Amino acid sequence: MAAIVIALPIALLLLCIVLGMALLDLQHRHRDAKLTLSRLARERNEARWALRDVKQDVKQ
């Protein structure tokens, strides 16, 4: 019985630490994904403007 009383809080603490580390990793991955999406959207817009400029040059 005494082993359970000692081991259970330690196990719960370790579980909280592991879950906290997993949450931090997910937050970093989410931030990286948002930055990647922002960069891709910016590059897409730049490509659209470049294509629009080329079309204007071809018309002239």
All heavy atoms as a GROMACS GRO file, in nm:
protein
  478
    1MET      N    1   0.083  -0.120   0.000
    1MET     CA    2   0.000   0.000   0.000
    1MET      C    3   0.088   0.126   0.000
    1MET      O    4   0.056   0.223  -0.068
    1MET     CB    5  -0.092  -0.004   0.122
    1MET     CG    6  -0.188   0.110   0.130
    1MET     SD    7  -0.310   0.100  -0.002
    1MET     CE    8  -0.403   0.245   0.030
    2ALA      N    9   0.193   0.122   0.078
    2ALA     CA   10   0.280   0.239   0.088
    2ALA      C   11   0.348   0.267  -0.046
    2ALA      O   12   0.372   0.383  -0.082
    2ALA     CB   13   0.384   0.219   0.197
    3ALA      N   14   0.379   0.160  -0.121
    3ALA     CA   15   0.443   0.178  -0.251
    3ALA      C   16   0.350   0.251  -0.347
    3ALA      O   17   0.394   0.335  -0.427
    3ALA     CB   18   0.483   0.043  -0.308
    4ILE      N   19   0.222   0.219  -0.341
    4ILE     CA   20   0.124   0.287  -0.428
    4ILE      C   21   0.113   0.434  -0.390
    4ILE      O   22   0.107   0.522  -0.477
    4ILE     CB   23  -0.014   0.216  -0.418
    4ILE    CG1   24  -0.004   0.077  -0.477
    4ILE    CG2   25  -0.121   0.297  -0.487
    4ILE    CD1   26  -0.129  -0.006  -0.462
    5VAL      N   27   0.112   0.462  -0.261
    5VAL     CA   28   0.100   0.600  -0.213
    5VAL      C   29   0.219   0.684  -0.261
    5VAL      O   30   0.205   0.801  -0.294
    5VAL     CB   31   0.088   0.604  -0.059
    5VAL    CG1   32   0.098   0.746  -0.006
    5VAL    CG2   33  -0.042   0.538  -0.016
    6ILE      N   34   0.336   0.621  -0.268
    6ILE     CA   35   0.456   0.693  -0.312
    6ILE      C   36   0.464   0.697  -0.464
    6ILE      O   37   0.496   0.800  -0.524
    6ILE     CB   38   0.582   0.626  -0.252
    6ILE    CG1   39   0.582   0.644  -0.101
    6ILE    CG2   40   0.708   0.685  -0.314
    6ILE    CD1   41   0.690   0.566  -0.030
    7ALA      N   42   0.434   0.586  -0.529
    7ALA     CA   43   0.452   0.575  -0.673
    7ALA      C   44   0.347   0.652  -0.753
    7ALA      O   45   0.378   0.706  -0.860
    7ALA     CB   46   0.451   0.428  -0.715
    8LEU      N   47   0.225   0.658  -0.705
    8LEU     CA   48   0.118   0.722  -0.780
    8LEU      C   49   0.143   0.872  -0.803
    8LEU      O   50   0.133   0.919  -0.918
    8LEU     CB   51  -0.017   0.698  -0.711
    8LEU     CG   52  -0.140   0.744  -0.788
    8LEU    CD1   53  -0.149   0.671  -0.921
    8LEU    CD2   54  -0.264   0.721  -0.705
    9PRO      N   55   0.177   0.950  -0.703
    9PRO     CA   56   0.206   1.092  -0.730
    9PRO      C   57   0.326   1.112  -0.822
    9PRO      O   58   0.325   1.201  -0.907
    9PRO     CB   59   0.236   1.151  -0.591
    9PRO     CG   60   0.174   1.058  -0.495
    9PRO     CD   61   0.178   0.923  -0.559
   10ILE      N   62   0.426   1.026  -0.808
   10ILE     CA   63   0.543   1.037  -0.896
   10ILE      C   64   0.503   1.006  -1.040
   10ILE      O   65   0.543   1.076  -1.134
   10ILE     CB   66   0.657   0.943  -0.847
   10ILE    CG1   67   0.709   0.993  -0.712
   10ILE    CG2   68   0.768   0.935  -0.950
   10ILE    CD1   69   0.807   0.900  -0.645
   11ALA      N   70   0.422   0.902  -1.059
   11ALA     CA   71   0.376   0.867  -1.193
   11ALA      C   72   0.291   0.979  -1.253
   11ALA      O   73   0.304   1.012  -1.372
   11ALA     CB   74   0.296   0.737  -1.188
   12LEU      N   75   0.205   1.038  -1.172
   12LEU     CA   76   0.122   1.150  -1.220
   12LEU      C   77   0.208   1.271  -1.256
   12LEU      O   78   0.182   1.338  -1.356
   12LEU     CB   79   0.017   1.188  -1.116
   12LEU     CG   80  -0.096   1.086  -1.096
   12LEU    CD1   81  -0.186   1.129  -0.982
   12LEU    CD2   82  -0.175   1.068  -1.224
   13LEU      N   83   0.309   1.298  -1.178
   13LEU     CA   84   0.399   1.409  -1.208
   13LEU      C   85   0.473   1.385  -1.339
   13LEU      O   86   0.482   1.474  -1.424
   13LEU     CB   87   0.498   1.428  -1.094
   13LEU     CG   88   0.604   1.538  -1.113
   13LEU    CD1   89   0.536   1.673  -1.124
   13LEU    CD2   90   0.704   1.535  -1.000
   14LEU      N   91   0.524   1.264  -1.358
   14LEU     CA   92   0.593   1.231  -1.482
   14LEU      C   93   0.498   1.241  -1.602
   14LEU      O   94   0.535   1.289  -1.708
   14LEU     CB   95   0.655   1.092  -1.474
   14LEU     CG   96   0.773   1.078  -1.379
   14LEU    CD1   97   0.816   0.932  -1.369
   14LEU    CD2   98   0.888   1.165  -1.424
   15LEU      N   99   0.374   1.196  -1.584
   15LEU     CA  100   0.275   1.206  -1.691
   15LEU      C  101   0.248   1.352  -1.726
   15LEU      O  102   0.242   1.388  -1.845
   15LEU     CB  103   0.146   1.137  -1.649
   15LEU     CG  104   0.033   1.140  -1.750
   15LEU    CD1  105   0.072   1.064  -1.876
   15LEU    CD2  106  -0.093   1.080  -1.689
   16CYS      N  107   0.237   1.437  -1.627
   16CYS     CA  108   0.215   1.580  -1.652
   16CYS      C  109   0.334   1.642  -1.726
   16CYS      O  110   0.316   1.724  -1.817
   16CYS     CB  111   0.191   1.655  -1.522
   16CYS     SG  112   0.030   1.619  -1.450
   17ILE      N  113   0.454   1.602  -1.690
   17ILE     CA  114   0.574   1.654  -1.757
   17ILE      C  115   0.575   1.611  -1.903
   17ILE      O  116   0.599   1.692  -1.994
   17ILE     CB  117   0.701   1.607  -1.684
   17ILE    CG1  118   0.711   1.676  -1.547
   17ILE    CG2  119   0.825   1.634  -1.768
   17ILE    CD1  120   0.820   1.622  -1.458
   18VAL      N  121   0.546   1.484  -1.928
   18VAL     CA  122   0.545   1.433  -2.066
   18VAL      C  123   0.437   1.502  -2.148
   18VAL      O  124   0.460   1.543  -2.262
   18VAL     CB  125   0.527   1.279  -2.066
   18VAL    CG1  126   0.499   1.228  -2.206
   18VAL    CG2  127   0.651   1.213  -2.008
   19LEU      N  128   0.319   1.516  -2.092
   19LEU     CA  129   0.210   1.583  -2.164
   19LEU      C  130   0.243   1.731  -2.189
   19LEU      O  131   0.211   1.786  -2.295
   19LEU     CB  132   0.079   1.571  -2.087
   19LEU     CG  133   0.018   1.431  -2.084
   19LEU    CD1  134  -0.107   1.429  -1.995
   19LEU    CD2  135  -0.015   1.383  -2.223
   20GLY      N  136   0.307   1.794  -2.093
   20GLY     CA  137   0.348   1.934  -2.112
   20GLY      C  138   0.450   1.948  -2.224
   20GLY      O  139   0.442   2.040  -2.305
   21MET      N  140   0.544   1.856  -2.230
   21MET     CA  141   0.644   1.860  -2.337
   21MET      C  142   0.578   1.836  -2.473
   21MET      O  143   0.612   1.901  -2.572
   21MET     CB  144   0.753   1.757  -2.310
   21MET     CG  145   0.840   1.792  -2.190
   21MET     SD  146   0.956   1.661  -2.147
   21MET     CE  147   1.061   1.659  -2.289
   22ALA      N  148   0.483   1.744  -2.478
   22ALA     CA  149   0.412   1.718  -2.603
   22ALA      C  150   0.332   1.840  -2.646
   22ALA      O  151   0.327   1.874  -2.765
   22ALA     CB  152   0.319   1.598  -2.586
   23LEU      N  153   0.271   1.909  -2.551
   23LEU     CA  154   0.194   2.031  -2.584
   23LEU      C  155   0.286   2.140  -2.637
   23LEU      O  156   0.252   2.208  -2.735
   23LEU     CB  157   0.120   2.080  -2.460
   23LEU     CG  158   0.035   2.206  -2.478
   23LEU    CD1  159  -0.072   2.183  -2.583
   23LEU    CD2  160  -0.027   2.247  -2.347
   24LEU      N  161   0.402   2.157  -2.576
   24LEU     CA  162   0.497   2.257  -2.627
   24LEU      C  163   0.542   2.223  -2.768
   24LEU      O  164   0.554   2.312  -2.854
   24LEU     CB  165   0.619   2.265  -2.534
   24LEU     CG  166   0.599   2.340  -2.404
   24LEU    CD1  167   0.724   2.330  -2.318
   24LEU    CD2  168   0.566   2.484  -2.431
   25ASP      N  169   0.566   2.096  -2.795
   25ASP     CA  170   0.606   2.054  -2.929
   25ASP      C  171   0.496   2.085  -3.030
   25ASP      O  172   0.522   2.135  -3.139
   25ASP     CB  173   0.639   1.905  -2.929
   25ASP     CG  174   0.688   1.858  -3.064
   25ASP    OD1  175   0.787   1.915  -3.115
   25ASP    OD2  176   0.627   1.765  -3.120
   26LEU      N  177   0.372   2.057  -2.992
   26LEU     CA  178   0.259   2.087  -3.082
   26LEU      C  179   0.246   2.236  -3.107
   26LEU      O  180   0.217   2.280  -3.219
   26LEU     CB  181   0.129   2.032  -3.024
   26LEU     CG  182   0.109   1.881  -3.037
   26LEU    CD1  183  -0.019   1.840  -2.966
   26LEU    CD2  184   0.104   1.840  -3.183
   27GLN      N  185   0.268   2.316  -3.004
   27GLN     CA  186   0.260   2.461  -3.021
   27GLN      C  187   0.368   2.509  -3.118
   27GLN      O  188   0.342   2.594  -3.203
   27GLN     CB  189   0.275   2.532  -2.886
   27GLN     CG  190   0.154   2.521  -2.799
   27GLN     CD  191   0.176   2.585  -2.663
   27GLN    OE1  192   0.290   2.598  -2.617
   27GLN    NE2  193   0.069   2.622  -2.597
   28HIS      N  194   0.489   2.456  -3.107
   28HIS     CA  195   0.597   2.496  -3.197
   28HIS      C  196   0.567   2.452  -3.340
   28HIS      O  197   0.590   2.527  -3.435
   28HIS     CB  198   0.730   2.439  -3.150
   28HIS     CG  199   0.780   2.505  -3.027
   28HIS    ND1  200   0.871   2.446  -2.943
   28HIS    CD2  201   0.753   2.625  -2.972
   28HIS    CE1  202   0.897   2.526  -2.842
   28HIS    NE2  203   0.826   2.636  -2.856
   29ARG      N  204   0.514   2.331  -3.355
   29ARG     CA  205   0.479   2.283  -3.489
   29ARG      C  206   0.369   2.368  -3.551
   29ARG      O  207   0.371   2.399  -3.669
   29ARG     CB  208   0.435   2.137  -3.484
   29ARG     CG  209   0.548   2.040  -3.460
   29ARG     CD  210   0.495   1.898  -3.447
   29ARG     NE  211   0.597   1.807  -3.404
   29ARG     CZ  212   0.644   1.711  -3.481
   29ARG    NH1  213   0.598   1.692  -3.602
   29ARG    NH2  214   0.738   1.630  -3.436
   30HIS      N  215   0.272   2.407  -3.468
   30HIS     CA  216   0.162   2.491  -3.517
   30HIS      C  217   0.215   2.627  -3.561
   30HIS      O  218   0.177   2.678  -3.666
   30HIS     CB  219   0.058   2.506  -3.406
   30HIS     CG  220  -0.061   2.587  -3.445
   30HIS    ND1  221  -0.080   2.716  -3.400
   30HIS    CD2  222  -0.165   2.560  -3.527
   30HIS    CE1  223  -0.192   2.763  -3.451
   30HIS    NE2  224  -0.245   2.672  -3.529
   31ARG      N  225   0.305   2.685  -3.481
   31ARG     CA  226   0.364   2.813  -3.519
   31ARG      C  227   0.442   2.801  -3.648
   31ARG      O  228   0.430   2.886  -3.738
   31ARG     CB  229   0.456   2.862  -3.407
   31ARG     CG  230   0.513   3.002  -3.433
   31ARG     CD  231   0.633   3.031  -3.348
   31ARG     NE  232   0.741   2.943  -3.388
   31ARG     CZ  233   0.832   2.892  -3.306
   31ARG    NH1  234   0.829   2.920  -3.179
   31ARG    NH2  235   0.928   2.813  -3.350
   32ASP      N  236   0.521   2.695  -3.660
   32ASP     CA  237   0.598   2.674  -3.783
   32ASP      C  238   0.506   2.657  -3.904
   32ASP      O  239   0.534   2.708  -4.012
   32ASP     CB  240   0.689   2.552  -3.770
   32ASP     CG  241   0.802   2.574  -3.669
   32ASP    OD1  242   0.826   2.691  -3.633
   32ASP    OD2  243   0.862   2.474  -3.627
   33ALA      N  244   0.397   2.584  -3.885
   33ALA     CA  245   0.302   2.564  -3.995
   33ALA      C  246   0.238   2.696  -4.035
   33ALA      O  247   0.219   2.723  -4.155
   33ALA     CB  248   0.195   2.462  -3.955
   34LYS      N  249   0.203   2.780  -3.937
   34LYS     CA  250   0.143   2.910  -3.970
   34LYS      C  251   0.243   2.997  -4.045
   34LYS      O  252   0.206   3.066  -4.141
   34LYS     CB  253   0.097   2.981  -3.842
   34LYS     CG  254  -0.030   2.926  -3.786
   34LYS     CD  255  -0.088   2.996  -3.664
   34LYS     CE  256  -0.019   3.114  -3.612
   34LYS     NZ  257  -0.078   3.168  -3.490
   35LEU      N  258   0.369   2.996  -4.004
   35LEU     CA  259   0.470   3.074  -4.073
   35LEU      C  260   0.489   3.024  -4.216
   35LEU      O  261   0.505   3.103  -4.309
   35LEU     CB  262   0.603   3.069  -3.997
   35LEU     CG  263   0.605   3.142  -3.863
   35LEU    CD1  264   0.737   3.118  -3.791
   35LEU    CD2  265   0.583   3.290  -3.882
   36THR      N  266   0.486   2.892  -4.233
   36THR     CA  267   0.500   2.834  -4.367
   36THR      C  268   0.382   2.876  -4.455
   36THR      O  269   0.401   2.913  -4.571
   36THR     CB  270   0.509   2.681  -4.359
   36THR    OG1  271   0.624   2.647  -4.281
   36THR    CG2  272   0.522   2.619  -4.496
   37LEU      N  273   0.261   2.870  -4.399
   37LEU     CA  274   0.144   2.911  -4.476
   37LEU      C  275   0.151   3.059  -4.513
   37LEU      O  276   0.116   3.097  -4.625
   37LEU     CB  277   0.016   2.883  -4.397
   37LEU     CG  278  -0.028   2.738  -4.391
   37LEU    CD1  279  -0.148   2.722  -4.299
   37LEU    CD2  280  -0.061   2.686  -4.530
   38SER      N  281   0.198   3.142  -4.422
   38SER     CA  282   0.211   3.285  -4.451
   38SER      C  283   0.313   3.307  -4.562
   38SER      O  284   0.289   3.387  -4.654
   38SER     CB  285   0.256   3.361  -4.326
   38SER     OG  286   0.161   3.351  -4.225
   39ARG      N  287   0.424   3.235  -4.556
   39ARG     CA  288   0.526   3.250  -4.659
   39ARG      C  289   0.474   3.204  -4.793
   39ARG      O  290   0.495   3.271  -4.896
   39ARG     CB  291   0.650   3.168  -4.620
   39ARG     CG  292   0.765   3.181  -4.719
   39ARG     CD  293   0.885   3.096  -4.680
   39ARG     NE  294   0.852   2.958  -4.652
   39ARG     CZ  295   0.836   2.864  -4.745
   39ARG    NH1  296   0.847   2.894  -4.872
   39ARG    NH2  297   0.809   2.740  -4.711
   40LEU      N  298   0.403   3.091  -4.795
   40LEU     CA  299   0.349   3.040  -4.921
   40LEU      C  300   0.244   3.136  -4.979
   40LEU      O  301   0.240   3.158  -5.100
   40LEU     CB  302   0.287   2.902  -4.900
   40LEU     CG  303   0.386   2.789  -4.876
   40LEU    CD1  304   0.312   2.661  -4.840
   40LEU    CD2  305   0.474   2.767  -4.998
   41ALA      N  306   0.162   3.195  -4.895
   41ALA     CA  307   0.062   3.290  -4.942
   41ALA      C  308   0.129   3.414  -5.000
   41ALA      O  309   0.088   3.466  -5.105
   41ALA     CB  310  -0.032   3.328  -4.828
   42ARG      N  311   0.234   3.461  -4.934
   42ARG     CA  312   0.307   3.577  -4.984
   42ARG      C  313   0.372   3.545  -5.119
   42ARG      O  314   0.364   3.625  -5.214
   42ARG     CB  315   0.412   3.621  -4.882
   42ARG     CG  316   0.486   3.747  -4.920
   42ARG     CD  317   0.581   3.793  -4.810
   42ARG     NE  318   0.678   3.691  -4.774
   42ARG     CZ  319   0.680   3.627  -4.657
   42ARG    NH1  320   0.590   3.652  -4.565
   42ARG    NH2  321   0.772   3.536  -4.632
   43GLU      N  322   0.433   3.428  -5.129
   43GLU     CA  323   0.497   3.389  -5.256
   43GLU      C  324   0.393   3.373  -5.367
   43GLU      O  325   0.417   3.410  -5.482
   43GLU     CB  326   0.575   3.259  -5.238
   43GLU     CG  327   0.700   3.276  -5.154
   43GLU     CD  328   0.772   3.144  -5.127
   43GLU    OE1  329   0.725   3.039  -5.175
   43GLU    OE2  330   0.874   3.148  -5.056
   44ARG      N  331   0.276   3.320  -5.333
   44ARG     CA  332   0.169   3.306  -5.432
   44ARG      C  333   0.124   3.443  -5.482
   44ARG      O  334   0.107   3.464  -5.603
   44ARG     CB  335   0.050   3.232  -5.370
   44ARG     CG  336  -0.065   3.210  -5.469
   44ARG     CD  337  -0.192   3.169  -5.399
   44ARG     NE  338  -0.234   3.276  -5.310
   44ARG     CZ  339  -0.304   3.256  -5.199
   44ARG    NH1  340  -0.337   3.135  -5.162
   44ARG    NH2  341  -0.339   3.358  -5.124
   45ASN      N  342   0.109   3.536  -5.391
   45ASN     CA  343   0.068   3.671  -5.431
   45ASN      C  344   0.174   3.738  -5.518
   45ASN      O  345   0.142   3.804  -5.617
   45ASN     CB  346   0.038   3.757  -5.308
   45ASN     CG  347  -0.090   3.715  -5.240
   45ASN    OD1  348  -0.178   3.654  -5.302
   45ASN    ND2  349  -0.101   3.744  -5.112
   46GLU      N  350   0.301   3.718  -5.482
   46GLU     CA  351   0.409   3.775  -5.564
   46GLU      C  352   0.408   3.714  -5.704
   46GLU      O  353   0.428   3.784  -5.803
   46GLU     CB  354   0.543   3.751  -5.496
   46GLU     CG  355   0.563   3.834  -5.371
   46GLU     CD  356   0.687   3.795  -5.292
   46GLU    OE1  357   0.759   3.702  -5.334
   46GLU    OE2  358   0.712   3.858  -5.188
   47ALA      N  359   0.382   3.583  -5.711
   47ALA     CA  360   0.376   3.517  -5.842
   47ALA      C  361   0.258   3.569  -5.924
   47ALA      O  362   0.269   3.587  -6.045
   47ALA     CB  363   0.366   3.366  -5.824
   48ARG      N  364   0.146   3.593  -5.859
   48ARG     CA  365   0.029   3.648  -5.929
   48ARG      C  366   0.060   3.786  -5.987
   48ARG      O  367   0.024   3.816  -6.101
   48ARG     CB  368  -0.091   3.658  -5.835
   48ARG     CG  369  -0.158   3.526  -5.808
   48ARG     CD  370  -0.276   3.547  -5.717
   48ARG     NE  371  -0.347   3.421  -5.696
   48ARG     CZ  372  -0.442   3.406  -5.606
   48ARG    NH1  373  -0.479   3.506  -5.529
   48ARG    NH2  374  -0.502   3.290  -5.593
   49TRP      N  375   0.126   3.869  -5.906
   49TRP     CA  376   0.161   4.003  -5.954
   49TRP      C  377   0.260   3.995  -6.070
   49TRP      O  378   0.249   4.069  -6.168
   49TRP     CB  379   0.217   4.089  -5.841
   49TRP     CG  380   0.109   4.141  -5.751
   49TRP    CD1  381   0.082   4.100  -5.625
   49TRP    CD2  382   0.013   4.241  -5.783
   49TRP    NE1  383  -0.026   4.168  -5.575
   49TRP    CE2  384  -0.069   4.256  -5.670
   49TRP    CE3  385  -0.012   4.319  -5.895
   49TRP    CZ2  386  -0.176   4.346  -5.667
   49TRP    CZ3  387  -0.118   4.409  -5.891
   49TRP    CH2  388  -0.198   4.422  -5.778
   50ALA      N  389   0.355   3.904  -6.059
   50ALA     CA  390   0.453   3.888  -6.167
   50ALA      C  391   0.384   3.841  -6.295
   50ALA      O  392   0.413   3.891  -6.405
   50ALA     CB  393   0.562   3.788  -6.126
   51LEU      N  394   0.290   3.748  -6.283
   51LEU     CA  395   0.216   3.701  -6.400
   51LEU      C  396   0.132   3.813  -6.459
   51LEU      O  397   0.125   3.829  -6.582
   51LEU     CB  398   0.128   3.583  -6.360
   51LEU     CG  399   0.045   3.520  -6.472
   51LEU    CD1  400   0.135   3.465  -6.581
   51LEU    CD2  401  -0.044   3.410  -6.415
   52ARG      N  402   0.072   3.893  -6.374
   52ARG     CA  403  -0.008   4.006  -6.422
   52ARG      C  404   0.080   4.105  -6.498
   52ARG      O  405   0.041   4.157  -6.603
   52ARG     CB  406  -0.075   4.074  -6.301
   52ARG     CG  407  -0.185   4.170  -6.339
   52ARG     CD  408  -0.263   4.212  -6.217
   52ARG     NE  409  -0.340   4.099  -6.167
   52ARG     CZ  410  -0.384   4.087  -6.042
   52ARG    NH1  411  -0.357   4.180  -5.954
   52ARG    NH2  412  -0.453   3.983  -6.005
   53ASP      N  413   0.201   4.129  -6.446
   53ASP     CA  414   0.293   4.219  -6.515
   53ASP      C  415   0.334   4.164  -6.651
   53ASP      O  416   0.342   4.237  -6.750
   53ASP     CB  417   0.418   4.243  -6.430
   53ASP     CG  418   0.388   4.323  -6.304
   53ASP    OD1  419   0.281   4.390  -6.298
   53ASP    OD2  420   0.471   4.321  -6.212
   54VAL      N  421   0.359   4.034  -6.656
   54VAL     CA  422   0.399   3.972  -6.784
   54VAL      C  423   0.283   3.982  -6.883
   54VAL      O  424   0.304   4.014  -7.001
   54VAL     CB  425   0.439   3.823  -6.762
   54VAL    CG1  426   0.453   3.750  -6.894
   54VAL    CG2  427   0.570   3.818  -6.683
   55LYS      N  428   0.162   3.958  -6.839
   55LYS     CA  429   0.045   3.969  -6.928
   55LYS      C  430   0.033   4.112  -6.981
   55LYS      O  431   0.000   4.133  -7.098
   55LYS     CB  432  -0.081   3.927  -6.855
   55LYS     CG  433  -0.093   3.778  -6.836
   55LYS     CD  434  -0.223   3.744  -6.765
   55LYS     CE  435  -0.239   3.595  -6.744
   55LYS     NZ  436  -0.364   3.564  -6.672
   56GLN      N  437   0.057   4.210  -6.895
   56GLN     CA  438   0.049   4.350  -6.938
   56GLN      C  439   0.157   4.379  -7.040
   56GLN      O  440   0.132   4.447  -7.139
   56GLN     CB  441   0.064   4.445  -6.818
   56GLN     CG  442  -0.055   4.445  -6.725
   56GLN     CD  443  -0.180   4.502  -6.789
   56GLN    OE1  444  -0.172   4.591  -6.874
   56GLN    NE2  445  -0.295   4.448  -6.753
   57ASP      N  446   0.277   4.325  -7.020
   57ASP     CA  447   0.387   4.346  -7.114
   57ASP      C  448   0.356   4.282  -7.250
   57ASP      O  449   0.390   4.337  -7.356
   57ASP     CB  450   0.518   4.291  -7.060
   57ASP     CG  451   0.570   4.373  -6.941
   57ASP    OD1  452   0.522   4.488  -6.924
   57ASP    OD2  453   0.655   4.323  -6.868
   58VAL      N  454   0.292   4.165  -7.247
   58VAL     CA  455   0.261   4.096  -7.372
   58VAL      C  456   0.155   4.174  -7.450
   58VAL      O  457   0.161   4.183  -7.573
   58VAL     CB  458   0.212   3.951  -7.342
   58VAL    CG1  459   0.152   3.886  -7.466
   58VAL    CG2  460   0.328   3.868  -7.289
   59LYS      N  461   0.059   4.234  -7.379
   59LYS     CA  462  -0.047   4.311  -7.447
   59LYS      C  463   0.010   4.436  -7.514
   59LYS      O  464  -0.041   4.480  -7.615
   59LYS     CB  465  -0.154   4.352  -7.345
   59LYS     CG  466  -0.245   4.238  -7.306
   59LYS     CD  467  -0.352   4.287  -7.209
   59LYS     CE  468  -0.442   4.173  -7.166
   59LYS     NZ  469  -0.543   4.220  -7.070
   60GLN      N  470   0.115   4.492  -7.459
   60GLN     CA  471   0.169   4.617  -7.510
   60GLN      C  472   0.263   4.596  -7.624
   60GLN      O  473   0.291   4.535  -7.701
   60GLN     CB  474   0.247   4.693  -7.403
   60GLN     CG  475   0.157   4.740  -7.294
   60GLN     CD  476   0.234   4.805  -7.180
   60GLN    OE1  477   0.357   4.805  -7.179
   60GLN    NE2  478   0.164   4.858  -7.083
   0.00000   0.00000   0.00000
